[in-house]
Amino acid sequence: MARILRTFLPLLIVLLALTTSACSVFRGSPGEEAATTTDQAAIVQQAVATITAQMATAAPSATLAPSQMPAITTDLEADLIALYERINPSVVHIFVYDTADNPVGTGTGFIFDDQGHIVTNNHVVAGAGRLEVVFPNGERRAALTIGTDVDSDLGVIRVESLPAGAPPIPLGDSDAVRVGQFVVAIGNPFGEAGSLSLGIVSALGRTLTSDRIAEGGGRYSLPQVIQTDAAINPGNSGGPLLNLAGEVIGVNSSIRTSTGTNSGVGFSIPVNAVRRIAPALIANGTYHYTYMGIRMAALDLTSQRALGLPQVTGAYVTEVSPGAPAAAAGLRAGGVDELGELLPGGDLIIAVDGRPIASSDDLISYLVFNTEVGQTINLTIIRDGQQLDVPLTLGQRP
């Protein structure tokens, strides 16, 4: 009622003000003034009666009981409900125990195929003494680790049988993902099983640094990682990031935070990496990446001018490992001085198999998602001001 009064009182005040204003400017005869005053009083009375009637009509809606309020529904809401009911039965809660059978943590996984294989994160299951999988219907299964890959943070475990109504979740295409599209994460944050969160794709083309230190120092990285603001917290690791069609587009892996909880910056392994790596983990227990044997650096305008290079885009070679495929192909490295400044003389890789290379991330992405061990690729480089094509046969990452 208070809201309704606030709505109509200003109108009444305006009407009264207009009436008063009209009276103050009238300068007719006494008879005319009396007649006008009567007319104005009638107008005011009519306005008051109209507003009072409208208040009486509107007032009941302000006192509706909650059960009488109309439901607010949207297509997105209906889609989310249907998606959760369809997908959640295939998202599992993984309990991890050490070799002394002490609980050490939990994570999430999702059913990959009808043979009982479940995809999760390497960091969830690595070094586990025992694994126990709980399905949303309450059924439990013992699980074995089939294979893990530390460089992509992917792992595959297997249960002997799957509950009824728990099919594999279809895989999407991470190349088709766009910034701004809605995504859904389902997992077990802080042990709260079957939690759904909604967000968007915040960015694409991020990198995930491996926990493994490479030979000679440094770390490998996985490209094309998806950044999302969907709530990802400890316990979500290994769970699916889904599009609204219910297809997996990523595997939730990590968050960037200063508090240990979600701060709106989460990272998901692209599903196209799952497509390549998971089958190899199932078949062989491991995955072999291709290998060139170089270190690369990005250029800025200052380093471009200092090195005398015609362009800033590309991957500048700073080191070639002895005996590596890059050394056999004759690639040249420029090096880095004690102050971290790039030294001249290195090759600038500007394309691979005809695809332009804007940075080292582009080259790594091509190697991870488009090549096999033993394959020969063609590098387009700039050396001593000249553009050259250099064939290189890829090895296996040590």
KEKE-3310 file (N, C-alpha, C; in steps of 0.2 Angstrom, whole numbers, plus 5000, padded with zeros to 4 digits):
npx = (5004:5010:5019:5010:5003:5014:5015:5004:5002:5011:5005:4992:4996:5002:4991:4983:4992:4992:4979:4979:4988:4981:4970:4977:4981:4970:4960:4947:4929:4920:4909:4912:4924:4919:4911:4922:4929:4920:4920:4934:4934:4926:4934:4945:4939:4935:4947:4953:4944:4946:4959:4958:4950:4958:4968:4962:4959:4972:4978:4975:4985:4996:4996:4997:4998:5014:5012:5002:5009:5014:5024:5040:5048:5061:5068:5081:5082:5074:5082:5093:5089:5085:5097:5105:5098:5099:5113:5120:5119:5130:5141:5154:5159:5175:5184:5200:5213:5227:5242:5241:5228:5222:5211:5214:5210:5197:5189:5182:5175:5170:5160:5167:5166:5157:5163:5167:5177:5183:5186:5197:5206:5224:5231:5222:5221:5234:5247:5239:5234:5222:5206:5190:5174:5159:5143:5130:5118:5120:5127:5142:5159:5174:5189:5202:5218:5221:5229:5239:5243:5254:5258:5247:5238:5228:5219:5214:5203:5196:5181:5173:5160:5145:5132:5115:5107:5117:5125:5139:5146:5143:5156:5161:5167:5181:5186:5176:5171:5166:5171:5161:5150:5138:5142:5142:5147:5149:5151:5160:5162:5171:5167:5154:5142:5137:5135:5130:5136:5134:5141:5151:5161:5176:5188:5199:5213:5222:5236:5241:5252:5264:5266:5278:5295:5305:5318:5334:5328:5315:5297:5285:5270:5252:5242:5228:5219:5204:5196:5186:5172:5163:5159:5172:5179:5190:5188:5180:5189:5193:5180:5167:5166:5153:5144:5128:5121:5124:5136:5153:5165:5177:5189:5188:5201:5209:5211:5213:5218:5219:5215:5212:5199:5186:5188:5183:5191:5194:5201:5200:5204:5205:5193:5197:5209:5207:5201:5212:5221:5216:5211:5224:5229:5221:5224:5238:5242:5250:5254:5262:5270:5274:5290:5302:5313:5318:5319:5309:5305:5295:5293:5295:5293:5305:5314:5313:5318:5331:5336:5336:5325:5312:5299:5287:5280:5279:5290:5304:5319:5328:5336:5343:5342:5355:5357:5343:5328:5327:5340:5345:5338:5344:5341:5344:5350:5348:5350:5352:5357:5366:5358:5345:5342:5338:5348:5356:5355:5347:5334:5318:5303:5290:5279:5271:5269:5262:5254:5252:5262:5260:5265:5275:5265:5256:5264:5266:5253:5249:5258:5254:5240:5240:5249:5260:5272:5286:5282:5285:5287:5285:5294:5293:5304:5313:5329:5344:5338:5332:5319:5316:5312:5311:5312:5307:5309:5298:5302:5300:5293:5304)
npy = (4994:5006:5008:5010:5022:5031:5031:5038:5050:5060:5064:5069:5080:5087:5090:5098:5109:5114:5118:5128:5137:5141:5148:5159:5166:5171:5184:5189:5195:5196:5187:5179:5173:5166:5156:5150:5145:5136:5126:5122:5116:5105:5098:5095:5086:5076:5071:5067:5057:5048:5044:5038:5027:5020:5016:5008:4997:4993:4989:4976:4968:4970:4963:4950:4933:4923:4911:4914:4922:4925:4913:4915:4912:4907:4903:4900:4896:4884:4877:4875:4867:4856:4852:4849:4838:4829:4827:4827:4814:4807:4813:4811:4809:4809:4800:4801:4791:4788:4777:4771:4770:4782:4796:4808:4818:4825:4825:4828:4819:4813:4803:4794:4784:4769:4759:4761:4770:4785:4802:4814:4825:4825:4829:4826:4812:4808:4798:4791:4779:4772:4773:4779:4779:4789:4789:4800:4794:4787:4775:4766:4763:4755:4761:4761:4768:4772:4779:4794:4811:4823:4835:4840:4839:4829:4814:4797:4786:4770:4761:4745:4743:4753:4762:4760:4772:4781:4787:4790:4807:4818:4824:4840:4853:4862:4871:4878:4886:4902:4918:4925:4916:4906:4895:4880:4873:4857:4849:4845:4855:4859:4847:4847:4838:4836:4850:4864:4877:4893:4902:4912:4911:4918:4921:4915:4905:4904:4898:4883:4879:4866:4854:4848:4848:4852:4844:4852:4863:4874:4874:4864:4869:4869:4874:4884:4885:4887:4901:4905:4912:4905:4898:4889:4879:4872:4854:4854:4851:4842:4840:4842:4856:4863:4867:4874:4865:4853:4847:4842:4855:4857:4853:4856:4863:4872:4887:4905:4913:4922:4919:4905:4902:4903:4917:4922:4919:4906:4890:4879:4864:4862:4853:4847:4843:4833:4824:4820:4815:4807:4794:4789:4788:4778:4767:4766:4771:4782:4798:4804:4818:4829:4835:4848:4854:4867:4884:4898:4915:4930:4945:4963:4980:4986:4976:4971:4981:4981:4969:4970:4965:4962:4962:4961:4951:4933:4919:4920:4911:4906:4896:4881:4864:4853:4839:4838:4838:4851:4855:4846:4850:4862:4874:4891:4899:4914:4917:4923:4937:4941:4950:4947:4951:4949:4941:4944:4935:4924:4913:4919:4912:4912:4905:4890:4875:4883:4891:4906:4912:4920:4921:4912:4904:4901:4892:4881:4877:4873:4862:4853:4850:4847:4838:4823:4812:4810:4816:4827:4844:4860:4874:4892:4904:4919:4924:4932:4943:4937:4927:4910:4893:4879:4862:4851:4836:4830:4825:4815:4821:4823)
npz = (5000:5004:4993:4983:4987:4986:4973:4968:4975:4971:4958:4963:4970:4960:4952:4961:4963:4950:4949:4959:4954:4942:4948:4954:4943:4937:4932:4931:4932:4948:4948:4937:4943:4954:4947:4941:4951:4956:4946:4946:4959:4956:4947:4954:4964:4955:4951:4963:4966:4955:4957:4969:4966:4958:4967:4975:4966:4963:4975:4981:4974:4980:4992:4989:4993:4995:4988:4979:4970:4953:4944:4938:4924:4912:4896:4897:4911:4910:4901:4909:4920:4913:4907:4919:4925:4915:4913:4926:4932:4926:4931:4943:4960:4966:4978:4986:4993:5003:5002:5015:5017:5021:5020:5008:4999:4988:4972:4956:4942:4925:4915:4902:4892:4888:4894:4906:4909:4916:4915:4923:4933:4932:4944:4953:4955:4955:4962:4970:4983:4984:4976:4976:4969:4969:4963:4958:4961:4973:4972:4974:4968:4967:4960:4947:4942:4926:4917:4916:4913:4916:4910:4903:4913:4914:4918:4918:4925:4930:4932:4936:4932:4927:4934:4930:4919:4918:4907:4895:4893:4880:4869:4865:4854:4856:4848:4843:4853:4860:4866:4879:4878:4886:4900:4909:4925:4933:4948:4963:4974:4988:4993:4992:4984:4967:4963:4953:4943:4935:4921:4910:4896:4898:4892:4879:4873:4884:4894:4902:4914:4915:4929:4929:4928:4914:4905:4907:4913:4916:4910:4902:4893:4891:4878:4872:4883:4892:4899:4912:4921:4928:4944:4951:4962:4975:4974:4963:4953:4938:4934:4922:4910:4902:4887:4883:4877:4883:4881:4883:4884:4890:4904:4920:4929:4937:4947:4948:4962:4977:4989:4990:4986:4974:4963:4952:4941:4932:4925:4912:4904:4887:4877:4865:4868:4877:4868:4860:4870:4880:4874:4871:4884:4889:4880:4881:4894:4894:4886:4871:4867:4853:4848:4847:4852:4856:4864:4865:4863:4865:4855:4858:4853:4856:4857:4844:4836:4841:4837:4824:4816:4804:4808:4822:4826:4828:4833:4842:4842:4855:4861:4856:4858:4860:4849:4847:4837:4831:4831:4821:4810:4808:4814:4821:4836:4846:4859:4876:4886:4902:4908:4904:4891:4874:4862:4846:4830:4831:4824:4817:4819:4808:4802:4801:4792:4783:4791:4799:4812:4826:4839:4851:4858:4848:4840:4849:4851:4838:4837:4848:4845:4832:4826:4825:4833:4823:4812:4798:4798:4790:4793:4792:4791:4797:4793:4795:4788:4777:4770:4774:4770:4781:4783:4796:4806:4818:4835:4850:4865:4878)
capx = (5000:5014:5021:5004:5003:5020:5015:4998:5002:5014:5000:4987:5000:5003:4984:4982:4996:4989:4973:4981:4991:4976:4967:4981:4982:4963:4958:4940:4924:4918:4904:4916:4929:4915:4910:4928:4931:4916:4923:4940:4933:4924:4939:4949:4935:4935:4954:4954:4940:4949:4965:4956:4947:4964:4972:4958:4960:4979:4980:4975:4991:5002:4996:4996:5003:5019:5009:4998:5013:5015:5030:5044:5052:5064:5070:5088:5081:5072:5087:5098:5086:5085:5104:5107:5094:5102:5121:5123:5120:5136:5147:5155:5163:5181:5188:5206:5216:5235:5244:5239:5221:5220:5208:5219:5206:5192:5189:5177:5176:5164:5160:5170:5164:5153:5168:5169:5182:5181:5191:5197:5213:5230:5232:5217:5223:5242:5250:5234:5234:5216:5201:5183:5170:5152:5139:5124:5112:5123:5131:5150:5163:5182:5192:5209:5221:5223:5234:5239:5248:5255:5258:5240:5234:5223:5220:5209:5202:5191:5177:5171:5153:5142:5125:5110:5106:5123:5129:5145:5144:5145:5161:5160:5172:5183:5188:5170:5169:5167:5170:5154:5145:5136:5145:5140:5152:5146:5156:5159:5166:5172:5164:5146:5141:5132:5134:5130:5137:5133:5145:5152:5168:5179:5194:5202:5220:5226:5240:5242:5259:5264:5269:5284:5301:5308:5326:5337:5325:5309:5291:5280:5263:5246:5239:5221:5215:5198:5195:5178:5170:5159:5162:5176:5183:5193:5184:5178:5194:5192:5173:5166:5164:5148:5140:5121:5119:5126:5142:5159:5170:5183:5189:5190:5208:5213:5208:5218:5216:5224:5212:5210:5192:5184:5188:5180:5196:5195:5204:5198:5208:5200:5190:5200:5215:5204:5200:5219:5225:5212:5212:5231:5230:5217:5227:5245:5244:5254:5253:5268:5269:5279:5296:5307:5320:5320:5316:5307:5304:5291:5297:5292:5295:5312:5319:5313:5323:5338:5338:5335:5320:5307:5292:5287:5276:5283:5293:5311:5323:5334:5340:5342:5345:5360:5354:5336:5326:5328:5347:5346:5336:5349:5339:5349:5347:5351:5353:5349:5362:5365:5352:5339:5340:5339:5354:5354:5357:5342:5329:5312:5298:5284:5274:5272:5265:5259:5250:5255:5264:5260:5269:5277:5259:5253:5268:5265:5246:5249:5262:5250:5234:5240:5255:5262:5279:5289:5279:5289:5283:5289:5294:5295:5308:5317:5336:5348:5334:5329:5314:5318:5308:5315:5309:5309:5305:5297:5304:5296:5295:5307)
capy = (5000:5012:5009:5013:5029:5035:5032:5042:5056:5066:5066:5073:5086:5091:5093:5103:5114:5117:5122:5134:5142:5144:5153:5165:5171:5173:5191:5191:5198:5192:5182:5174:5170:5161:5151:5146:5141:5130:5122:5119:5111:5099:5095:5092:5081:5071:5068:5063:5051:5043:5041:5033:5021:5016:5014:5002:4992:4990:4987:4969:4965:4972:4959:4943:4928:4920:4905:4917:4926:4921:4910:4918:4907:4909:4898:4898:4892:4878:4873:4873:4862:4850:4850:4846:4832:4824:4827:4826:4806:4805:4817:4807:4811:4804:4800:4798:4788:4786:4770:4769:4771:4788:4800:4814:4823:4823:4828:4826:4816:4812:4796:4796:4779:4764:4754:4763:4775:4792:4807:4818:4829:4821:4831:4823:4805:4806:4795:4788:4772:4769:4777:4777:4784:4789:4791:4804:4790:4784:4769:4767:4759:4755:4763:4760:4773:4769:4783:4801:4815:4829:4841:4842:4838:4825:4808:4793:4780:4765:4757:4739:4744:4759:4762:4762:4779:4785:4787:4795:4813:4819:4829:4846:4855:4868:4876:4882:4890:4909:4922:4927:4911:4903:4888:4877:4868:4853:4846:4844:4860:4858:4841:4847:4834:4838:4857:4867:4884:4896:4908:4913:4910:4925:4922:4909:4905:4904:4892:4880:4877:4859:4854:4844:4852:4849:4844:4858:4868:4877:4869:4864:4872:4867:4880:4884:4884:4891:4905:4906:4915:4900:4896:4883:4879:4865:4849:4855:4849:4836:4840:4845:4863:4861:4872:4874:4859:4848:4844:4844:4859:4858:4849:4861:4861:4877:4894:4910:4916:4924:4916:4898:4901:4906:4924:4923:4917:4898:4888:4873:4861:4862:4846:4844:4840:4827:4820:4817:4812:4802:4788:4786:4786:4772:4762:4765:4773:4788:4801:4806:4824:4830:4839:4852:4855:4874:4888:4904:4922:4935:4951:4969:4984:4988:4970:4970:4986:4980:4963:4971:4961:4966:4962:4959:4944:4927:4915:4920:4906:4908:4891:4875:4859:4848:4833:4839:4839:4858:4855:4842:4854:4868:4881:4894:4902:4920:4917:4928:4939:4940:4954:4944:4954:4945:4942:4943:4929:4919:4913:4921:4907:4916:4901:4882:4872:4888:4894:4911:4911:4927:4920:4905:4900:4898:4886:4876:4875:4869:4855:4849:4848:4845:4834:4817:4810:4807:4820:4832:4850:4865:4880:4898:4908:4925:4923:4937:4947:4933:4922:4903:4887:4874:4856:4848:4830:4830:4819:4814:4825:4819)
capz = (5000:5004:4987:4979:4989:4984:4965:4966:4978:4967:4954:4966:4972:4954:4951:4966:4961:4944:4951:4963:4949:4938:4952:4955:4937:4935:4934:4929:4937:4954:4946:4934:4948:4958:4943:4939:4957:4957:4941:4948:4964:4953:4944:4960:4967:4951:4951:4969:4965:4950:4960:4975:4963:4955:4972:4977:4962:4963:4982:4982:4971:4985:4997:4987:4997:4990:4984:4973:4965:4947:4943:4933:4920:4906:4892:4900:4917:4908:4898:4914:4923:4909:4907:4925:4926:4910:4914:4933:4933:4923:4934:4949:4965:4967:4985:4986:4999:5002:5003:5021:5017:5024:5015:5006:4995:4983:4966:4951:4935:4921:4912:4895:4888:4891:4896:4913:4909:4919:4914:4928:4932:4934:4950:4958:4956:4954:4968:4975:4985:4982:4973:4977:4965:4971:4958:4960:4964:4979:4971:4975:4965:4967:4953:4946:4938:4919:4914:4918:4909:4920:4906:4902:4919:4913:4920:4916:4929:4927:4936:4933:4929:4927:4936:4925:4918:4918:4900:4893:4892:4873:4869:4860:4850:4859:4843:4841:4859:4859:4872:4880:4878:4893:4901:4915:4928:4937:4951:4970:4977:4995:4995:4991:4978:4962:4962:4947:4943:4928:4920:4903:4893:4899:4887:4876:4872:4890:4894:4908:4915:4918:4936:4928:4926:4908:4905:4906:4917:4912:4911:4896:4894:4887:4875:4871:4889:4892:4905:4914:4928:4932:4950:4951:4969:4977:4973:4956:4948:4935:4932:4915:4908:4897:4884:4885:4873:4887:4878:4887:4881:4894:4910:4925:4932:4941:4948:4950:4968:4982:4995:4989:4984:4967:4962:4945:4936:4932:4919:4909:4899:4881:4876:4860:4871:4879:4862:4858:4875:4884:4871:4872:4891:4889:4877:4883:4900:4893:4880:4869:4863:4848:4851:4842:4856:4856:4868:4861:4866:4861:4854:4858:4848:4857:4855:4837:4833:4843:4834:4817:4813:4800:4811:4829:4827:4827:4839:4841:4844:4860:4862:4852:4862:4856:4847:4846:4830:4829:4829:4815:4805:4807:4817:4824:4842:4847:4866:4881:4890:4909:4910:4901:4885:4868:4858:4839:4827:4831:4818:4819:4815:4807:4800:4801:4787:4779:4795:4802:4819:4829:4845:4853:4859:4841:4837:4853:4850:4832:4838:4852:4842:4824:4824:4828:4833:4817:4806:4796:4797:4787:4796:4788:4796:4794:4795:4791:4783:4772:4772:4772:4773:4784:4785:4803:4808:4825:4839:4855:4870:4883)
cpx = (5004:5017:5016:5003:5008:5019:5009:4999:5005:5009:4995:4990:5000:4996:4982:4986:4994:4983:4974:4984:4986:4972:4971:4982:4976:4962:4952:4936:4923:4914:4908:4921:4925:4913:4916:4930:4927:4918:4929:4939:4930:4929:4944:4946:4935:4942:4955:4950:4943:4955:4963:4954:4953:4968:4968:4958:4967:4981:4980:4982:4997:5002:4995:5001:5008:5016:5005:5002:5014:5022:5034:5049:5055:5066:5077:5087:5078:5077:5092:5095:5086:5092:5106:5104:5097:5109:5123:5123:5127:5142:5148:5160:5169:5184:5194:5209:5223:5236:5242:5232:5218:5217:5213:5215:5201:5192:5183:5179:5170:5165:5162:5167:5160:5157:5170:5174:5180:5187:5191:5204:5218:5231:5227:5219:5230:5244:5245:5235:5228:5211:5194:5178:5163:5148:5133:5119:5114:5127:5138:5153:5171:5184:5200:5212:5223:5229:5233:5244:5248:5256:5252:5235:5228:5224:5214:5209:5197:5187:5175:5164:5150:5135:5121:5108:5111:5128:5135:5142:5147:5151:5159:5166:5175:5185:5182:5168:5171:5167:5163:5149:5144:5139:5142:5146:5148:5151:5154:5163:5166:5168:5156:5144:5136:5130:5135:5131:5137:5138:5146:5160:5171:5184:5196:5209:5224:5231:5240:5249:5260:5268:5276:5289:5304:5316:5329:5334:5319:5303:5288:5274:5258:5243:5231:5217:5210:5198:5188:5177:5165:5163:5166:5180:5186:5187:5180:5183:5192:5185:5173:5164:5159:5146:5132:5118:5120:5132:5148:5163:5176:5183:5192:5196:5210:5209:5214:5215:5221:5221:5211:5203:5191:5185:5186:5185:5197:5197:5201:5202:5203:5199:5194:5207:5213:5203:5206:5222:5222:5212:5219:5232:5226:5221:5234:5247:5248:5252:5260:5267:5275:5284:5300:5313:5322:5316:5315:5305:5299:5295:5292:5295:5303:5316:5319:5318:5330:5341:5338:5331:5315:5300:5293:5284:5280:5286:5300:5315:5328:5338:5338:5346:5349:5357:5347:5334:5327:5336:5348:5343:5340:5346:5344:5346:5351:5354:5350:5356:5361:5360:5345:5337:5342:5345:5353:5357:5352:5337:5322:5307:5292:5278:5276:5267:5260:5254:5254:5256:5264:5265:5271:5271:5256:5257:5266:5258:5246:5253:5257:5244:5234:5245:5256:5269:5281:5286:5284:5285:5288:5288:5296:5298:5311:5324:5340:5344:5331:5324:5316:5312:5313:5311:5312:5305:5305:5299:5298:5298:5298:5304)
cpy = (5006:5014:5013:5021:5033:5036:5037:5049:5061:5068:5070:5080:5090:5094:5099:5110:5118:5121:5128:5139:5145:5149:5159:5169:5173:5180:5193:5194:5193:5186:5176:5170:5165:5155:5146:5142:5135:5124:5118:5115:5105:5095:5091:5086:5075:5067:5064:5056:5045:5040:5036:5027:5017:5013:5008:4996:4989:4987:4980:4965:4965:4967:4952:4939:4925:4915:4908:4921:4922:4919:4914:4913:4910:4902:4895:4894:4885:4873:4871:4867:4855:4847:4846:4839:4827:4822:4824:4818:4804:4809:4813:4811:4806:4805:4797:4797:4787:4779:4767:4769:4777:4793:4807:4819:4820:4827:4826:4823:4815:4806:4798:4791:4774:4759:4756:4768:4782:4796:4812:4822:4824:4823:4829:4816:4803:4803:4792:4781:4769:4775:4774:4782:4783:4792:4795:4800:4786:4778:4771:4762:4760:4757:4762:4766:4770:4773:4790:4805:4822:4835:4844:4842:4834:4818:4804:4787:4776:4762:4751:4739:4751:4758:4763:4769:4783:4784:4791:4801:4815:4825:4834:4847:4862:4873:4880:4886:4897:4913:4925:4922:4908:4896:4886:4872:4864:4849:4845:4848:4859:4852:4841:4844:4837:4845:4860:4874:4887:4901:4909:4911:4917:4926:4915:4910:4906:4898:4890:4877:4870:4859:4850:4849:4849:4848:4850:4864:4870:4872:4870:4867:4869:4873:4879:4883:4889:4895:4906:4909:4911:4898:4889:4884:4872:4860:4849:4852:4842:4835:4843:4852:4861:4867:4870:4868:4852:4844:4847:4849:4860:4854:4854:4859:4866:4883:4899:4914:4918:4922:4909:4897:4904:4914:4926:4922:4910:4896:4881:4870:4860:4854:4843:4841:4833:4822:4816:4813:4807:4795:4785:4784:4779:4766:4760:4767:4780:4791:4804:4813:4825:4835:4842:4853:4862:4878:4895:4910:4926:4941:4957:4974:4986:4982:4969:4975:4984:4974:4964:4967:4965:4966:4959:4953:4938:4924:4916:4915:4908:4903:4885:4869:4854:4842:4833:4839:4846:4858:4852:4846:4860:4874:4884:4898:4908:4920:4923:4930:4939:4945:4952:4947:4949:4946:4941:4937:4923:4919:4915:4916:4911:4912:4894:4879:4877:4892:4900:4910:4918:4927:4913:4901:4897:4892:4880:4873:4871:4862:4851:4846:4846:4840:4828:4816:4807:4811:4825:4838:4855:4872:4886:4902:4914:4924:4928:4941:4943:4928:4915:4898:4881:4868:4853:4842:4830:4824:4819:4818:4821:4819)
cpz = (5000:4997:4982:4980:4986:4976:4964:4969:4974:4961:4957:4968:4965:4952:4955:4964:4955:4945:4955:4958:4945:4942:4953:4949:4935:4937:4931:4934:4943:4952:4942:4938:4952:4954:4942:4945:4958:4952:4943:4954:4961:4950:4949:4962:4962:4950:4957:4968:4961:4953:4965:4972:4961:4961:4975:4973:4962:4970:4983:4980:4976:4991:4996:4991:4992:4986:4978:4968:4959:4946:4937:4930:4914:4902:4895:4906:4915:4905:4904:4918:4920:4908:4913:4926:4921:4911:4921:4934:4931:4926:4941:4954:4967:4974:4984:4992:4997:5003:5010:5022:5021:5019:5014:5002:4991:4977:4962:4945:4931:4917:4904:4890:4892:4894:4904:4914:4911:4918:4920:4927:4935:4942:4956:4960:4956:4961:4973:4976:4983:4980:4974:4974:4968:4965:4961:4963:4970:4978:4972:4971:4966:4960:4953:4941:4932:4916:4916:4914:4913:4916:4904:4908:4918:4915:4918:4921:4927:4933:4933:4929:4931:4930:4930:4925:4919:4912:4900:4892:4885:4874:4863:4856:4853:4854:4841:4847:4857:4865:4873:4880:4885:4893:4908:4918:4933:4941:4959:4974:4985:4998:4994:4984:4974:4962:4955:4947:4936:4927:4912:4902:4894:4894:4885:4875:4878:4890:4901:4909:4918:4925:4935:4925:4920:4909:4903:4909:4913:4913:4904:4898:4889:4884:4875:4877:4889:4899:4906:4920:4931:4938:4950:4958:4970:4977:4966:4951:4945:4932:4925:4915:4902:4894:4885:4881:4878:4885:4882:4882:4884:4901:4915:4929:4937:4942:4949:4956:4973:4989:4995:4987:4977:4968:4955:4939:4936:4926:4918:4904:4893:4879:4870:4862:4874:4873:4860:4864:4879:4880:4871:4879:4892:4886:4879:4890:4900:4887:4878:4865:4858:4851:4846:4846:4855:4862:4864:4866:4862:4861:4856:4853:4849:4855:4847:4834:4835:4839:4826:4813:4809:4803:4818:4830:4825:4834:4838:4845:4849:4862:4858:4856:4858:4855:4846:4839:4827:4827:4822:4809:4803:4809:4821:4830:4843:4854:4870:4885:4897:4912:4907:4894:4879:4864:4851:4836:4827:4825:4821:4815:4814:4804:4801:4797:4784:4784:4799:4809:4822:4836:4846:4855:4853:4839:4842:4852:4843:4833:4843:4849:4835:4822:4828:4828:4826:4811:4805:4795:4793:4790:4791:4793:4793:4798:4791:4786:4778:4774:4769:4774:4775:4786:4792:4804:4815:4829:4845:4861:4876:4890)
residu = (MET:ALA:ARG:ILE:LEU:ARG:THR:PHE:LEU:PRO:LEU:LEU:ILE:VAL:LEU:LEU:ALA:LEU:THR:THR:SER:ALA:CYS:SER:VAL:PHE:ARG:GLY:SER:PRO:GLY:GLU:GLU:ALA:ALA:THR:THR:THR:ASP:GLN:ALA:ALA:ILE:VAL:GLN:GLN:ALA:VAL:ALA:THR:ILE:THR:ALA:GLN:MET:ALA:THR:ALA:ALA:PRO:SER:ALA:THR:LEU:ALA:PRO:SER:GLN:MET:PRO:ALA:ILE:THR:THR:ASP:LEU:GLU:ALA:ASP:LEU:ILE:ALA:LEU:TYR:GLU:ARG:ILE:ASN:PRO:SER:VAL:VAL:HIS:ILE:PHE:VAL:TYR:ASP:THR:ALA:ASP:ASN:PRO:VAL:GLY:THR:GLY:THR:GLY:PHE:ILE:PHE:ASP:ASP:GLN:GLY:HIS:ILE:VAL:THR:ASN:ASN:HIS:VAL:VAL:ALA:GLY:ALA:GLY:ARG:LEU:GLU:VAL:VAL:PHE:PRO:ASN:GLY:GLU:ARG:ARG:ALA:ALA:LEU:THR:ILE:GLY:THR:ASP:VAL:ASP:SER:ASP:LEU:GLY:VAL:ILE:ARG:VAL:GLU:SER:LEU:PRO:ALA:GLY:ALA:PRO:PRO:ILE:PRO:LEU:GLY:ASP:SER:ASP:ALA:VAL:ARG:VAL:GLY:GLN:PHE:VAL:VAL:ALA:ILE:GLY:ASN:PRO:PHE:GLY:GLU:ALA:GLY:SER:LEU:SER:LEU:GLY:ILE:VAL:SER:ALA:LEU:GLY:ARG:THR:LEU:THR:SER:ASP:ARG:ILE:ALA:GLU:GLY:GLY:GLY:ARG:TYR:SER:LEU:PRO:GLN:VAL:ILE:GLN:THR:ASP:ALA:ALA:ILE:ASN:PRO:GLY:ASN:SER:GLY:GLY:PRO:LEU:LEU:ASN:LEU:ALA:GLY:GLU:VAL:ILE:GLY:VAL:ASN:SER:SER:ILE:ARG:THR:SER:THR:GLY:THR:ASN:SER:GLY:VAL:GLY:PHE:SER:ILE:PRO:VAL:ASN:ALA:VAL:ARG:ARG:ILE:ALA:PRO:ALA:LEU:ILE:ALA:ASN:GLY:THR:TYR:HIS:TYR:THR:TYR:MET:GLY:ILE:ARG:MET:ALA:ALA:LEU:ASP:LEU:THR:SER:GLN:ARG:ALA:LEU:GLY:LEU:PRO:GLN:VAL:THR:GLY:ALA:TYR:VAL:THR:GLU:VAL:SER:PRO:GLY:ALA:PRO:ALA:ALA:ALA:ALA:GLY:LEU:ARG:ALA:GLY:GLY:VAL:ASP:GLU:LEU:GLY:GLU:LEU:LEU:PRO:GLY:GLY:ASP:LEU:ILE:ILE:ALA:VAL:ASP:GLY:ARG:PRO:ILE:ALA:SER:SER:ASP:ASP:LEU:ILE:SER:TYR:LEU:VAL:PHE:ASN:THR:GLU:VAL:GLY:GLN:THR:ILE:ASN:LEU:THR:ILE:ILE:ARG:ASP:GLY:GLN:GLN:LEU:ASP:VAL:PRO:LEU:THR:LEU:GLY:GLN:ARG:PRO)
# end
